[in-house]
Amino acid sequence: MLSPLQRIRSNRKIQLLILLVFSATLINITYFFLLMKENNKSIKSIRLEEQASSYTRAILSTIKDAELGQRGYMVTGRKVYLAPYNGSVKTLPKLQQTLTALIKTHFGQQDIRVMDSLNHTLAIKLEELRNTIRLREQHREERMLDVVNSDLGEHEMHKIRLLCDRLLKSFRKANDADQQNISATLVKREISVVLFSILVITAVLVMRFKIRKRDRRNARLFEEMELQNLKLIRQQQELKNLNTQFSSRNTELEHFTHIISHDLRGPLTNIISLINILEDEDYSKENNAAFKMLKNSSAGLFHRLDDLIILLRHNQGGMLLKEQVSLSQLLAEVKANYKMEIERSGTMIEADFGQSDEVLFVKIYMQSILQNLISNAIKYRDHDRQNCITLKTYREEGMLRIIVKDNGQGIDMDKYGRDIFGLFKTFHTSEDSHGVGLYLVKKQVVEMGGDITIQSAVGHGTTFNITIPS
C-alpha cells in the first residue's frame, strides 16, 4: 500500500506532465510566431528588392529611349523623333528619386554609393543628349558630329549599363538570400511541428500509462480497505471498552485546562493594568523609567523588523536587469530624498563624474548604494567640523572606479575591520545604527560582479572604493 506521500508524488508527476505539454505548446506557438515574423520580414524584403529591380530596369530603358530619340533627331532633323526623348526626360527624375529613396531606406551603403554614381552618370548623359540636340537645332552639324565622335555619350551609356547591372545583381543576390531564409524558416517550422507532435504523443502515452497504473493501485487499495473494515469492526468493541477510561481522563484534562487558563489570566491582567496606568497618568518621559524602557524596547523591535523586511525584499527581488545609469541623476535624487538632513547637518556634497557619468548597473542597486553611503556619512559626521562628502569616478582598463569620501567620525579598522560589511554589525553608539546599510552595499556590489574596499581612521573620515566592470 502506497503512503500518502507516494500518492502525492504520483499525482504531481501527472501534473508536471500536463504542465510540460502546456509549456511546450506555449513555446511552440511563440516560436511559430517568431518564425512567421521572420518570414514576413523576408517577404517584405523580397518585395522591396523586386521594386528596386523594376525601377532600375525602368531607368535603363528610359535612358535608352531618350538616346534613341536623340539619335533619330540628329539623323533626320524631324521634331517627331524628340517625343521619346521628351517623355524620357520627364519620367527619368521621378524614377531616380523613387529608386534613390528606396535604396537609402532599405539597402546597404554599397548600394547607396552605386546609386549615387548612377545619378551622377545619368546627369552627365542627359547633359550630353541636350547638348547634341541643341547643336542640331542651331544647325551646327559639324560641332554636333565632333561631340558624337568623342564617344562621351557612348562611354557614359556603357557606364550606366554597368551600374544598373551592379544594382540588379545586388538586388538578385539579396533576393536569393531572402528566398533561402524563407525556405529555412519553413524547414524550422516543420521540424518544430514534428518535435512538438512527438512530445505530445509521448506525454499522452506516459499519462495513459500512469493513469492505468493508478487505477490498478486504486483497485488494490479498495481490497485492502475491505480488510481494514473487518479489522475496524473487531476493534470497535475494544474502543468501546476504552471509551470509559478516556471519559475519566477527559474530565481530568478539563480540570487541568481550567487551572492553566486561570493562572495565565492573572499575569495578562497585570500587564494590561500596567499599560493602562502608564497611559492614564501624566508622567514626563524623562522621569518615567518604565515608559522609557517600554518605548526603547518597542522602538528596537520595530527597527529590527524593518531591517528584516528590507533584507527579505532584497532577497526576493528576482532577476534584475542592468541598464545605463546616470550617476549625476541618481545623486540628485538622493539629495532630494535627504534634503532636510543635508540642510540640517550643513553637509556639503561635491561630485566629479567627468571621466564617466554612466555605468551599466541595476538602477535600484546603485541608488541604494549611494543612498546608504551618503546617509551614513551624514549620520556619523564629526560635529566639530563642517561635514563634507566627495564623489568621483575614474576610468581604468575594463573597470569603473567610484570613490565616496567623507570627513566624518571614521571607524576603528583594527577593531571592526573584519566585520565592517557584516549583517547587524554596528560600530557607533548611535541608536539609529542597525548594521544593515553596509551589508546591503557590499551584497549589491558583489552581485553585480564588482568589489568594494574601505579605508578609515577614527577622527579622519572614511573612503569607500567601489570597482565595477565596465
C-alpha positions as CSV (number, residue, x, y, z in Angstrom):
1,M,0.0,0.0,0.0
2,L,1.4,3.4,-1.0
3,S,1.9,6.0,1.6
4,P,0.1,9.4,1.3
5,L,3.5,11.0,0.3
6,Q,3.9,8.5,-2.5
7,R,0.4,9.2,-3.8
8,I,1.1,12.9,-3.7
9,R,4.3,12.4,-5.7
10,S,2.4,10.3,-8.3
11,N,-0.2,13.0,-8.7
12,R,2.5,15.6,-9.0
13,K,4.1,13.6,-11.9
14,I,0.9,13.7,-13.8
15,Q,0.5,17.4,-13.1
16,L,4.1,18.0,-14.2
17,L,3.4,16.2,-17.5
18,I,0.3,18.4,-18.1
19,L,2.4,21.4,-17.3
20,L,5.1,20.2,-19.7
21,V,2.7,19.8,-22.5
22,F,1.2,23.2,-21.8
23,S,4.7,24.8,-21.7
24,A,5.7,23.0,-24.9
25,T,2.5,24.3,-26.6
26,L,3.2,27.8,-25.5
27,I,6.8,27.7,-26.6
28,N,5.9,26.2,-29.9
29,I,3.3,28.9,-30.5
30,T,5.8,31.6,-29.6
31,Y,8.4,30.0,-31.8
32,F,5.9,29.7,-34.6
33,F,5.0,33.4,-34.4
34,L,8.7,34.4,-34.3
35,L,9.3,32.3,-37.5
36,M,6.3,33.9,-39.1
37,K,7.6,37.3,-38.2
38,E,11.0,36.5,-39.7
39,N,9.2,35.0,-42.8
40,N,7.1,38.2,-43.2
41,K,10.3,40.3,-42.9
42,S,11.9,38.3,-45.7
43,I,8.8,38.6,-47.9
44,K,8.8,42.3,-47.3
45,S,12.5,42.4,-48.3
46,I,11.8,40.4,-51.4
47,R,9.0,42.9,-52.4
48,L,11.4,45.8,-51.9
49,E,14.1,44.1,-53.9
50,E,11.7,43.4,-56.7
51,Q,10.5,47.0,-56.7
52,A,14.1,48.3,-56.8
53,S,14.9,45.9,-59.7
54,S,11.8,47.1,-61.5
55,Y,12.8,50.8,-61.1
56,T,16.4,50.0,-62.1
57,R,15.3,48.4,-65.3
58,A,12.8,51.3,-65.9
59,I,15.7,53.8,-65.6
60,L,17.9,51.8,-68.0
61,S,15.0,51.5,-70.5
62,T,14.1,55.2,-70.2
63,I,17.6,56.5,-70.8
64,K,17.8,54.2,-73.8
65,D,14.6,55.7,-75.2
66,A,16.0,59.2,-74.6
67,E,19.2,58.2,-76.5
68,L,17.1,56.7,-79.3
69,G,15.0,59.9,-79.7
70,Q,18.2,62.0,-79.7
71,R,19.8,59.9,-82.5
72,G,16.6,60.0,-84.6
73,Y,16.5,63.8,-84.4
74,M,20.2,64.1,-85.2
75,V,19.9,62.0,-88.3
76,T,16.6,63.3,-89.7
77,G,16.2,66.7,-88.0
78,R,12.4,66.0,-87.6
79,K,10.9,67.1,-84.3
80,V,8.7,64.0,-84.2
81,Y,11.7,61.9,-83.1
82,L,12.1,64.1,-80.0
83,A,8.9,62.6,-78.5
84,P,10.7,59.6,-76.9
85,Y,13.4,61.9,-75.7
86,N,11.0,64.5,-74.1
87,G,8.9,61.7,-72.4
88,S,12.1,60.1,-71.0
89,V,13.4,63.4,-69.7
90,K,10.1,63.9,-67.8
91,T,9.9,60.4,-66.4
92,L,13.6,59.8,-65.5
93,P,13.8,62.2,-62.5
94,K,10.8,60.6,-60.8
95,L,12.3,57.1,-61.3
96,Q,15.7,58.3,-60.0
97,Q,14.1,59.9,-57.0
98,T,11.9,56.9,-56.1
99,L,14.8,54.4,-56.5
100,T,17.2,56.6,-54.5
101,A,14.8,56.9,-51.6
102,L,14.1,53.2,-51.7
103,I,17.8,52.2,-51.6
104,K,18.7,54.7,-48.9
105,T,15.9,53.5,-46.7
106,H,16.1,49.7,-47.1
107,F,19.5,48.8,-48.5
108,G,23.2,49.0,-47.6
109,Q,25.9,51.6,-48.0
110,Q,27.4,49.8,-51.1
111,D,24.1,50.1,-53.0
112,I,23.8,53.7,-51.9
113,R,27.2,54.5,-53.3
114,V,26.4,52.7,-56.6
115,M,23.1,54.7,-56.8
116,D,24.9,58.0,-56.2
117,S,27.3,57.1,-59.1
118,L,24.3,56.2,-61.3
119,N,22.6,59.5,-60.6
120,H,25.8,61.4,-61.4
121,T,26.4,59.4,-64.7
122,L,22.7,59.9,-65.7
123,A,23.2,63.7,-65.2
124,I,26.2,63.7,-67.5
125,K,24.4,61.6,-70.1
126,L,21.4,63.8,-70.1
127,E,23.6,66.9,-70.5
128,E,25.3,65.2,-73.5
129,L,21.9,64.5,-75.1
130,R,20.7,68.1,-74.5
131,N,23.9,69.4,-75.9
132,T,23.7,67.5,-79.2
133,I,20.0,68.3,-79.7
134,R,20.7,72.0,-79.1
135,L,23.6,71.9,-81.7
136,R,21.3,70.2,-84.2
137,E,18.6,72.8,-83.6
138,Q,21.2,75.5,-84.2
139,H,22.3,73.7,-87.5
140,R,25.8,73.2,-86.1
141,E,26.2,69.8,-87.5
142,E,30.0,69.7,-87.6
143,R,30.2,70.6,-83.9
144,M,27.4,68.0,-83.2
145,L,29.4,65.3,-85.0
146,D,32.5,66.3,-83.0
147,V,30.6,65.7,-79.8
148,V,29.2,62.4,-81.0
149,N,32.6,61.2,-82.3
150,S,34.2,62.0,-78.9
151,D,32.4,58.9,-77.6
152,L,31.5,60.7,-74.4
153,G,27.8,59.7,-74.7
154,E,28.7,56.1,-75.5
155,H,31.1,55.9,-72.6
156,E,28.5,57.3,-70.2
157,M,25.9,54.9,-71.6
158,H,28.2,52.0,-71.1
159,K,28.9,53.1,-67.5
160,I,25.1,53.4,-66.9
161,R,24.6,49.8,-68.1
162,L,27.4,48.6,-65.8
163,L,26.0,50.5,-62.7
164,C,22.5,49.2,-63.4
165,D,23.8,45.7,-63.8
166,R,25.6,46.0,-60.4
167,L,22.4,47.1,-58.7
168,L,20.4,44.3,-60.3
169,K,23.0,41.7,-59.3
170,S,23.0,43.1,-55.7
171,F,19.1,43.0,-55.6
172,R,19.1,39.5,-57.1
173,K,21.7,38.3,-54.5
174,A,19.7,39.8,-51.6
175,N,16.5,38.2,-53.1
176,D,18.2,34.8,-53.3
177,A,19.3,35.2,-49.6
178,D,15.7,36.1,-48.6
179,Q,14.3,33.2,-50.5
180,Q,16.8,30.8,-48.8
181,N,15.8,32.4,-45.4
182,I,12.1,31.7,-46.2
183,S,12.9,28.1,-47.1
184,A,15.0,27.7,-43.9
185,T,12.1,29.2,-41.9
186,L,9.7,26.7,-43.4
187,V,12.0,23.9,-42.6
188,K,12.4,25.1,-39.0
189,R,8.6,25.3,-38.7
190,E,8.1,21.8,-40.0
191,I,10.8,20.5,-37.6
192,S,9.2,22.3,-34.6
193,V,5.8,20.8,-35.5
194,V,7.3,17.3,-35.7
195,L,9.1,17.7,-32.4
196,F,6.1,19.1,-30.8
197,S,3.9,16.2,-32.1
198,I,6.5,13.7,-30.8
199,L,6.5,15.4,-27.4
200,V,2.7,15.5,-27.2
201,I,2.3,11.9,-28.2
202,T,5.0,10.8,-25.7
203,A,3.4,12.8,-22.9
204,V,-0.1,11.3,-23.7
205,L,1.3,7.8,-23.7
206,V,3.1,8.4,-20.4
207,M,0.0,9.9,-18.9
208,R,-2.1,7.0,-20.1
209,F,0.4,4.5,-18.5
210,K,0.4,6.5,-15.3
211,I,-3.4,6.6,-15.1
212,R,-3.7,2.9,-15.7
213,K,-1.1,2.2,-13.1
214,R,-3.0,4.5,-10.7
215,D,-6.3,2.7,-11.5
216,R,-4.8,-0.7,-10.7
217,R,-3.3,0.7,-7.5
218,N,-6.7,2.1,-6.5
219,A,-8.3,-1.3,-7.0
220,R,-5.8,-2.9,-4.7
221,L,-6.4,-0.1,-2.2
222,F,-10.2,-0.9,-2.2
223,E,-9.4,-4.5,-1.4
224,E,-7.2,-3.5,1.4
225,M,-9.9,-1.1,2.7
226,E,-12.3,-4.0,2.9
227,L,-9.8,-6.0,5.0
228,Q,-9.3,-2.9,7.2
229,N,-13.0,-2.5,7.6
230,L,-13.2,-6.0,9.1
231,K,-10.4,-5.2,11.4
232,L,-12.2,-2.0,12.4
233,I,-15.3,-3.9,13.3
234,R,-13.3,-6.1,15.6
235,Q,-11.5,-3.1,17.1
236,Q,-14.8,-1.2,17.6
237,Q,-15.6,-3.3,20.6
238,E,-12.2,-2.6,22.1
239,L,-12.7,1.1,21.5
240,K,-16.0,1.0,23.5
241,N,-14.1,-0.6,26.4
242,L,-11.5,2.2,26.2
243,N,-14.1,4.9,25.9
244,T,-14.9,4.7,29.6
245,Q,-11.3,5.1,30.5
246,F,-11.0,8.1,28.1
247,S,-14.0,9.8,29.7
248,S,-12.4,9.8,33.0
249,R,-9.1,11.1,31.5
250,N,-11.0,13.8,29.7
251,T,-12.5,15.0,33.0
252,E,-9.0,15.3,34.4
253,L,-7.8,17.2,31.3
254,E,-10.7,19.7,31.5
255,H,-9.8,20.4,35.2
256,F,-6.2,20.9,34.2
257,T,-7.1,23.2,31.4
258,H,-9.2,25.3,33.8
259,I,-6.2,25.7,36.1
260,I,-3.9,26.8,33.3
261,S,-6.5,29.3,32.0
262,H,-7.0,30.8,35.4
263,D,-3.2,31.0,36.2
264,L,-2.4,32.7,32.8
265,R,-5.2,35.2,33.0
266,G,-3.8,36.8,36.2
267,P,-0.4,37.8,34.7
268,L,-2.0,39.0,31.5
269,T,-4.4,41.2,33.6
270,N,-1.5,42.7,35.5
271,I,0.3,43.6,32.2
272,I,-2.8,45.3,30.8
273,S,-3.3,47.2,34.0
274,L,0.3,48.4,34.0
275,I,-0.1,49.7,30.4
276,N,-3.4,51.5,31.4
277,I,-1.6,53.2,34.3
278,L,1.2,54.4,32.0
279,E,-1.4,55.8,29.6
280,D,-3.6,57.4,32.2
281,E,-1.1,59.0,34.5
282,D,0.7,62.2,33.3
283,Y,4.4,61.2,33.7
284,S,7.1,63.1,32.0
285,K,9.2,61.0,29.6
286,E,12.4,62.0,31.3
287,N,11.4,60.7,34.7
288,N,9.3,57.7,33.8
289,A,11.9,54.9,33.6
290,A,9.3,52.2,32.8
291,F,7.8,54.2,30.0
292,K,11.3,54.9,28.5
293,M,12.2,51.2,28.8
294,L,8.9,50.2,27.1
295,K,9.4,52.8,24.4
296,N,13.0,51.9,23.7
297,S,12.2,48.1,23.6
298,S,9.3,48.7,21.2
299,A,11.4,51.0,19.0
300,G,14.3,48.5,18.9
301,L,11.8,45.7,18.0
302,F,10.3,47.7,15.2
303,H,13.7,48.8,13.9
304,R,14.8,45.2,13.8
305,L,11.6,44.2,12.0
306,D,12.1,47.0,9.4
307,D,15.7,45.8,8.8
308,L,14.5,42.2,8.3
309,I,11.8,43.4,5.9
310,I,14.4,45.2,3.9
311,L,16.6,42.1,3.7
312,L,13.6,40.0,2.7
313,R,12.7,42.4,0.0
314,H,16.2,42.4,-1.3
315,N,16.5,38.6,-1.3
316,Q,13.1,38.3,-3.1
317,G,13.9,41.0,-5.8
318,G,14.2,38.4,-8.6
319,M,16.3,38.8,-11.6
320,L,17.0,42.5,-12.2
321,L,18.3,43.8,-15.5
322,K,21.3,46.1,-15.9
323,E,20.9,49.4,-17.7
324,Q,22.9,52.5,-18.4
325,V,22.5,54.5,-15.1
326,S,23.4,58.2,-14.8
327,L,25.3,58.8,-11.5
328,S,24.6,62.5,-11.5
329,Q,20.9,61.9,-11.9
330,L,20.8,59.3,-9.1
331,L,22.9,61.7,-6.9
332,A,20.3,64.4,-7.5
333,E,17.5,62.0,-6.4
334,V,19.4,61.1,-3.3
335,K,19.9,64.8,-2.4
336,A,16.2,65.4,-2.9
337,N,15.3,62.5,-0.6
338,Y,17.7,63.7,2.1
339,K,17.2,67.4,1.6
340,M,16.2,68.1,5.2
341,E,19.1,66.0,6.7
342,I,21.6,67.7,4.4
343,E,20.4,71.2,5.3
344,R,20.0,70.4,9.0
345,S,23.6,69.0,9.2
346,G,25.2,71.6,7.0
347,T,26.6,68.8,4.8
348,M,28.4,69.8,1.6
349,I,28.3,67.2,-1.2
350,E,30.8,67.6,-4.2
351,A,30.7,65.3,-7.2
352,D,33.1,64.9,-10.2
353,F,31.8,62.4,-12.7
354,G,33.8,63.9,-15.6
355,Q,35.5,60.7,-16.6
356,S,32.3,58.6,-16.5
357,D,28.8,59.7,-15.6
358,E,27.1,56.5,-16.8
359,V,27.6,52.9,-15.6
360,L,26.0,49.6,-16.6
361,F,24.3,48.6,-13.4
362,V,20.9,47.8,-11.8
363,K,19.4,51.2,-11.2
364,I,17.8,50.4,-7.8
365,Y,21.0,48.9,-6.6
366,M,23.1,51.9,-7.5
367,Q,20.5,54.2,-5.9
368,S,20.6,52.1,-2.7
369,I,24.4,52.2,-2.7
370,L,24.6,56.0,-3.0
371,Q,21.8,56.4,-0.5
372,N,23.3,54.2,2.2
373,L,26.8,55.7,1.9
374,I,25.6,59.3,1.9
375,S,23.1,58.7,4.7
376,N,25.8,57.1,6.8
377,A,28.2,60.0,6.1
378,I,25.5,62.4,7.4
379,K,24.5,60.2,10.3
380,Y,28.1,59.7,11.6
381,R,29.5,63.1,10.8
382,D,32.1,64.9,13.0
383,H,30.2,67.7,14.8
384,D,33.4,69.7,15.3
385,R,33.8,70.5,11.6
386,Q,31.7,71.0,8.5
387,N,30.6,67.7,7.0
388,C,31.9,67.2,3.5
389,I,31.2,64.3,1.2
390,T,33.1,63.9,-2.1
391,L,32.2,61.5,-5.0
392,K,34.5,61.0,-8.0
393,T,34.7,58.4,-10.9
394,Y,37.8,57.1,-12.6
395,R,38.1,55.1,-15.9
396,E,40.6,52.2,-15.8
397,E,41.2,49.2,-18.0
398,G,37.9,47.4,-18.2
399,M,36.8,48.9,-14.9
400,L,35.0,51.9,-13.5
401,R,36.1,53.1,-10.1
402,I,33.7,55.1,-7.8
403,I,35.2,56.9,-4.8
404,V,32.9,58.1,-2.0
405,K,34.8,60.0,0.7
406,D,33.7,61.8,3.9
407,N,35.4,63.6,6.8
408,G,33.2,62.1,9.5
409,Q,33.9,60.3,12.7
410,G,35.7,57.4,11.0
411,I,35.9,53.7,12.0
412,D,38.4,51.9,14.1
413,M,39.6,49.4,11.4
414,D,41.8,47.5,13.8
415,K,38.8,46.7,16.0
416,Y,36.0,46.4,13.4
417,G,37.8,45.8,10.1
418,R,36.7,42.2,9.8
419,D,33.1,42.9,10.5
420,I,32.7,46.1,8.5
421,F,30.3,44.6,6.0
422,G,28.7,42.1,8.3
423,L,24.9,41.9,8.9
424,F,23.7,43.7,12.0
425,K,27.3,44.8,12.8
426,T,27.4,48.3,14.3
427,F,30.5,50.5,15.0
428,H,29.0,53.6,16.7
429,T,26.9,54.3,19.7
430,S,24.0,55.9,17.8
431,E,20.5,54.5,18.4
432,D,19.9,54.6,14.7
433,S,22.7,52.1,14.0
434,H,21.2,48.8,12.7
435,G,24.1,47.2,10.8
436,V,22.2,46.7,7.5
437,G,23.3,49.5,5.2
438,L,26.9,48.5,4.6
439,Y,25.8,44.8,4.4
440,L,23.4,45.7,1.5
441,V,26.1,47.9,-0.2
442,K,28.6,45.0,-0.2
443,K,26.0,42.5,-1.3
444,Q,24.7,44.6,-4.2
445,V,28.2,45.5,-5.5
446,V,29.4,41.9,-5.4
447,E,26.1,40.7,-7.0
448,M,26.9,43.0,-10.0
449,G,30.4,41.5,-10.3
450,G,32.2,44.3,-8.6
451,D,34.1,44.8,-5.3
452,I,34.3,47.4,-2.5
453,T,37.0,48.3,-0.1
454,I,37.2,50.7,2.8
455,Q,39.9,53.0,4.3
456,S,39.0,54.7,7.5
457,A,40.6,56.0,10.7
458,V,38.9,57.5,13.8
459,G,38.7,61.2,13.5
460,H,39.8,61.3,9.9
461,G,36.8,60.1,8.0
462,T,36.1,57.2,5.7
463,T,36.8,56.4,2.0
464,F,34.9,53.7,0.1
465,N,36.5,52.4,-3.1
466,I,34.0,50.7,-5.5
467,T,35.2,48.9,-8.7
468,I,32.6,47.8,-11.3
469,P,33.2,46.0,-14.6
470,S,32.6,48.4,-17.5
